[in-house]
Amino acid sequence: MPITSVRNRMSRALLGMVAGPDGAQARYRIHGTPGPRWYGAGSPIQIVHGDASMYIGGVRALLLQSLHPLAMAAVDDFSDYRTNVWGRLARTATFIATTTFGTAEHAQEAVDIVRAVHRRVNGTAPDGRPYQADDPHLLAWVHIAEIDSFLTAHERFGRRSLDEADYDTYVSQSARVALALGSSEVPTTRAELQHRLQQFRPELQSTPAARDVATFIHTVPVPVAVRPGYRALVRAAVATLPRWAREPLGLPDRPLLDRTLHRLNGTAMTSAIRWLTTAEPMQRPERRPPGPAAGSRSRAHQA
């Protein structure tokens, strides 16, 4: 049927945007490789990370994380997000998918690659303070902002709601990856997560780099056809941010619109993404012939 063909093409295009040109191969490797996993099938972390609400949670996490001056300095100095936004997204999405759904061996490999990269990322922030990407305290902030964002987005836009016990389990399960990456003082319950988030607040502040991130997220170059949908996702993500986090990023604080229009648009967009991402069953992708750039592609996904 024509609608099925269009849906399949759109599904493959979305996978390519999020997971890169080798997205189908990565998906098959993650989900199709037999072996033990870090998490059981259908566990809370797989429910949350496998839901379309992650698109909103991911944007929220980037905005919230940028408020820490040292974490933001590392991103500003070393990340290629301005020139290779889709490549950066693909690497992050693949890491989350691998540690959540992949084999234990592949998950550990992904963690080891990130730790090796972090060891090489260090410098001095604009305020004169030194930073190191493998600092356990900074890693804890990145983790806390990320998990709080994924949990919040799932609670508001997830297809399958979880109870408080399941969300506690989600926080506890996600701690495994954070600890493997070298984080310190990692929360294991939702109450601890909120407590740690509040503990970090005195360290958070507005910086030109953080505001640049917020501006960039709103103006990411996307195809014209999907631009309205992308903007709806971004606005839904902003609507879930704590109100104290908006002014430092130069973002509007409109509680009424947050509860109405932006929430409805977020629900509509996550529903549309689910419709697309369940279009085709996973199949073994055709093997690509190895070319001279294969090694460089591999290294690029590690940076």
VOFIKOL-441014 format. One record per atom (N, C-alpha, C): x, y, z. Coordinates in steps of 0.05 Angstrom, whole numbers, plus 5000, padded with zeros to 4 digits. Each point is the difference from the previous one (the first is absolute). Example, Ala and Ser with C-alpha at 12.3 -4.5 7.8 and 13.67 -1.06 7.14 Angstrom:
// VOFIKOL-441014
526448865156;498250245000;501850245000;499350214986;501650245001;498550225014;
//
This chain:
// VOFIKOL-441014
501749765000;498350245000;501850255000;499150214986;501750254999;500750115028;498050005018;500550125027;502249845014;500049734996;502149845013;502750064989;500250044974;502550064987;501150275010;498250205001;500850265009;500949995030;498549855016;500749985028;502749865003;500649794985;502549875002;502350184992;499650164978;502150184991;500650215022;497850115012;500450205021;501349885024;499449755006;501249875023;503049974996;500849914975;502949974994;501450275001;498650214991;501250275000;500550105028;498049955018;500350085028;502349845013;500249744995;502249855011;502650104990;500250084975;502450114989;500850265014;498050185006;500650255013;501049965028;498849815015;500649975028;502449825004;500249794984;502249805005;502250014979;499750184980;502150024980;499649814976;501750024980;499749844975;500249705005;501349925022;500349725007;498049925022;497850155002;498149955021;498849735000;499349904976;498849734998;501949795009;502550024993;502149815009;500350015030;500150255011;500350035029;497649885015;497650054989;497749905014;500049695000;500849884978;500049714999;502149895019;502350135001;502249915018;499150025029;498650215007;499250045027;497849805008;498049984984;497749845007;500249714991;501549954979;500149744988;502349825009;501950105014;502249845010;499249845024;500349745000;499249845023;502050045023;499149965024;501850025023;498650145024;501249985023;498850125024;500150314998;498050125013;499850295000;500350115029;500650265002;500150125027;497250015012;497950024983;497350035011;498149804986;498149915016;498149814990;498050134980;499049834982;498050104981;497650115014;499150244992;497650115012;500550145027;502550025008;500650145025;499550304997;499750145022;499350294998;502050164983;502649945001;501850164984;499649954970;499249754993;499449954972;497450134991;498150015018;497550134993;500450304996;501550135018;500450284997;501850074976;502249864997;501950064978;499049914973;498049835000;498949904975;497650164990;499250205015;497650154994;500750264984;498050084984;500450244983;500350265017;499249995025;500450235018;502950075003;501849824993;502950065002;500850234982;498650044979;500650234982;499750265015;497950025016;499650245016;502050005024;500349775013;501949995022;502850064992;500849924976;502850064991;500550304997;498050144988;500350294997;500150135027;498249925018;500050125027;502649955014;501249764998;502549945013;502250184990;500250054974;502150184990;499750285011;497650105002;499550265011;500850025029;499149805016;500650005028;503049975006;501349814986;502849955004;501750254994;499150164981;501650234992;500350215022;498449995021;500050205021;502449965019;501549784998;502449975017;502350114984;501350225010;502150134985;502349824992;500849815017;502349834994;499349794979;497649885004;499149804980;499650144973;498950245000;499650144975;502650094987;502050065016;502650084989;501249764985;499749765011;501149774986;498649954973;497350045001;498549974975;500850214980;500250255009;500650224983;502849974987;501949895015;502749984990;500549754983;498549795005;500749754987;497849874983;497550085004;497949874985;499750124972;499249834981;499650094973;497050044994;498450065021;497150014996;499250224981;501550224998;499250214982;500349934970;502149844994;500649934972;499149724993;499449845020;499249724994;497949915019;497850165001;497949955019;498849724998;499649904976;498849734996;502049785008;502550044994;502049815008;500249985030;499950235014;500150015029;497549865012;497750054988;497549875009;500249704996;501149914977;500249724995;501849865020;502250125007;501849875020;498749985027;498650215008;498649995026;497849795000;498350014979;497849804998;501049725000;502249954985;501149734998;501149915027;501350185015;501049935026;497749925019;497950165001;497749945018;498749744992;499649964974;498849754991;501749765006;502650034996;501849775005;500149925029;500250205018;500249935029;497349915010;497850084988;497349925009;499149734989;500549964974;498949774987;502149804989;502550094998;502049834988;501049785020;501849834989;501149805017;501850135022;500549855021;501850105021;502750074989;501049834981;502650054988;500050264985;498050044983;499950254984;499650245018;498449975022;499550235018;502750085013;501549815009;502650065013;501950134980;500049904975;501750124979;499350294996;497350064999;499250284996;500950185023;499849905025;500950155023;503050044999;501549804993;502950034999;500850214979;498650014977;500750204980;499550285011;497750045013;499450275010;502050085022;500749815017;502050075021;502750074988;500849874978;502550074987;499950284988;497750074989;499750274989;500150215023;498649945022;499950195022;502750065011;501849805000;502750045012;501550214984;499350054975;501550194983;498750285000;497750025013;498550264999;500650155026;501650214998;500550175023;500850284991;499750195017;500650284992;499450195022;499650254992;499450215019;497550154991;498150025019;497450144994;500550304998;498250154987;500250294998;500450145027;499049885022;500350135026;502749935013;501749854986;502749945010;500249745014;497949865005;500149755014;500749774981;501749825009;500649774983;497749804999;499849854979;497949794998;501349754988;498849775007;500949744990;497549844996;499649894976;497549874993;499549755017;502249885010;499649765016;499850065030;499650255007;499550085027;497549875010;500149835021;497649865009;497750185007;500650255010;497950195007;498650104975;501550074980;498750104975;498549774986;501149765001;498649774988;497349965015;500050045026;497549975015;498050214991;500850254995;498150204991;498849934973;501749924981;499049924974;498049775002;500649815017;498249775004;497450095013;500150165021;497650095014;498250164982;501150194985;498450164982;498749834978;501549804991;499049834979;497749825010;500549875022;498049815010;497550155010;500350235012;497750165008;498450084975;501350064979;498750084975;498549774987;501349774998;498849764988;497549925016;500350005027;497849925017;497650204998;500650265000;497950204999;498649984973;501549974978;498749984974;498349754998;500949785011;498449764999;497550025016;500250125023;497750035018;497850164986;500850204984;498050174987;499249904972;501849874986;499449944972;500449704993;500849845020;500449714994;497449864995;500249804983;497649844992;499149835024;501949885014;499349825022;501050135026;498150105016;500850135025;501049805020;501850095017;501249835021;499150105027;500049835020;499450095027;502650095014;499850115024;502350115013;502149795005;499249765006;502049795005;501649944975;498650004977;501449954974;501950234994;499250255006;501850234995;502449995018;499649905025;502349965018;501949794988;498849794989;501749794987;501550114977;498650184984;501350124977;502550165009;499750165021;502350165010;502249815009;499349795014;502049815010;501449864977;498549914980;501249874977;501850184984;499250254997;501750194985;502650065014;500049965027;502450055015;502349824992;499449774989;502149814992;501850124979;498850134980;501650124979;501650235011;498750175016;501450235012;502449925016;499749795016;502349905016;502149884982;499249864979;502049894982;501650214986;498750244995;501450224987;501850165020;499649955026;501750135020;498750215016;497350015000;498550205015;500249945030;499750215016;499949975029;497350095011;499349895023;497550085014;497649984981;499749774989;497849964980;497549925014;497850144995;497449935013;498949744991;498649865018;498849754993;496949995004;498950235009;497150035002;499250274988;497550034995;499150264989;500350225021;499549945025;500450205021;502950095001;501849814998;502950075000;500750164976;498849934977;500550154975;499350305004;497650055011;499150275004;501850155021;500949855020;501850125020;502650084988;501249824983;502550064988;499850234980;497750014986;499550234981;500050265015;498750015023;500050255016;502850065011;501549805006;502750055010;501850144979;499549944975;501650124979;499250284993;497650095008;499050264992;501950235005;501450015023;501850235005;502350014979;500649774987;502249994981;499150094972;497450024996;498950054973;499850304995;500450084975;499850294994;499850044970;499150234993;499850084972;502850074990;500749904976;502550074987;499450054971;501750154986;499650034971;499949744985;501649815008;500049744987;497449855004;498950025024;497449875006;497850124983;500050264999;497950144984;500449944970;502549964991;500549934973;498849724994;500249825019;498849734996;497050024997;498850165018;497050034998;499250124973;501550204991;499450114973;500449804978;502249855002;500749814979;497849784999;499149905023;498049795000;497450104986;499450265003;497650104987;500350044970;502650024991;500450064972;501549784985;500049765011;501449784986;498949974972;501849984980;499049974972;498749734996;497550004995;498549754995;498550034974;499449794986;498450024975;497450155004;499250164980;497650165002;497649845009;499849754989;497649845005;499749935029;502249985015;499849915028;500550235019;500450244990;500650235017;497850065020;497450004992;497950055021;500049795022;500449754992;500149795021;502350035018;502450074989;502350035017;499650235020;498950224990;499550235018;498049935022;498049844993;498149915021;501449845021;501949824992;501549845020;501650185018;501450204988;501650185016;498350155020;497850114991;498250155018;498949825022;499449754994;499149825020;502249955021;502549974990;502349965018;500450245019;499850244989;500250255016;497850005021;497649914992;497750015018;500449815024;501849814998;500449815022;502350095018;501550204992;502350105016;499050125026;501549985022;499350155024;500050304993;498250145012;499750294993;502550155007;501549925020;502450145008;502249974979;499749804982;502149964980;499650164974;497850134997;499350124974;501450274996;499750185019;501250274997;503049994995;501549835014;502949994995;500749924971;498149864987;500549914973;498750194979;498750215010;498650184982;497549884988;498849825014;497649864990;497550125013;497850004985;497550115010;498849835023;498750135018;498749875023;497050054997;498649814988;497150034994;498549765011;499450005025;498749765013;497449924987;498350194992;497549924988;500449864974;501750104983;500549864975;501449745004;501749985021;501349745007;497949795006;497950075015;498049815008;498049934978;499850164980;498049974979;501249944973;500650214985;500949964972;502549834998;502150075015;502549864997;499849705009;498449965021;499649725008;498449844979;498050124989;498549874978;501749944976;501750204993;501849964977;502049785006;501050005024;501949795007;498849724999;497549985009;498649744999;499649924971;499250194983;499549944972;502649914986;502250145006;502549934987;501149735009;499949945026;500949745009;498349774988;497450054998;498249804987;500849964971;500650224986;500849974972;502649854997;501950055018;502649864999;499649705006;498349945019;499449715005;498949874975;498250144987;498749884976;502249954979;502050174998;502149964980;501949785009;500850015025;502149825009;499149715003;497449954998;499049735001;499149914972;501150144979;499149954973;500949734990;502549935004;501149754989;501249835022;499849744998;501449825018;503050014995;501649965020;502950014996;500949774983;501650064980;501049794982;503050044999;501449784993;502950024997;500650184976;501450225003;500650184978;502049884981;499950094975;502049914981;502850105008;501949834996;502750085008;501150204980;501350215011;501350194983;502849904993;500950034975;502749924994;501950195015;502149895013;501950185014;501450184981;500350255008;501450204983;502250125015;501550184987;502350125013;499350175024;497450095002;499250185022;498849845023;500049734998;498749855021;501350055027;502750005001;501450045025;499450275012;500050214982;499550275010;497250035010;498149864988;497250015010;499949895028;501449785004;500049875027;501250195020;502250124994;501250185019;498350255005;498650094980;498350245003;497849945020;499049765000;497849935019;501049975028;502750005004;501049985027;500650275012;500050214984;500950265010;497650165011;
//
